[in-house]
Amino acid sequence: MDWALSGGSRSGEGGTGGGGVPFTAGTLVFKANPGMTVNAVLNFTWMDTNQITITNIRFNGAAADWVALADTLPKTVIKGVGVTEGYGEVEIHVLVSSDAQSGEYTVPTQIDVDAVGSHMTTSRWIIIAVTKSTSFNNMVPDLITFILTVLFLALVIYAYLKK
């Protein structure tokens, strides 16, 4: 998604502010299981100015309490000399609730940016697809516990009968 932030909100894209700095932030989508912690990165690019400062990021919606910043804000990002497009990242931690139901959870996210003396706000989304895994790998610890319990009981019974 491309938010060119220049003096007002472009329809459906959620960018506001002044200064004319093209700022691009895409939607972050990933899968997770209930109770799982995921470390993720919010990527963004910008043009026209040598540096921008991410001043605040707000997470909204029903699953907003699952998401936390790993980076400290404000965070200033500088692009190299002669580079047309700057690239930056903000790290986040997502801890999916252990009682989360399977489904898709959308976390609307607002990013506040300062660049060239202007303050801008843009919106983006974090989409978390929660799935309950029933793969064989998740069953192995339970299966091993069961087998060891049966073996232990068999040894106890054998030792008792051997007397």
Buried (B, 14 or more C-beta within 10 A) or exposed (E): BEBBBBEEBBEEBBBBBBBBBBBBBEEBEEBBBBEBEBEBEBEBBBBBBBBBBBBEBEBEBEBBEBBEBEBEEEBEBEBEEEEEEBEBBBEBEBBBBEEBEEEEBBBBBBBBBBBBEBBBBBBBBBBBEBBEEEEEEEEEEEEEEEEEEEEEEEEEEEEEEEE
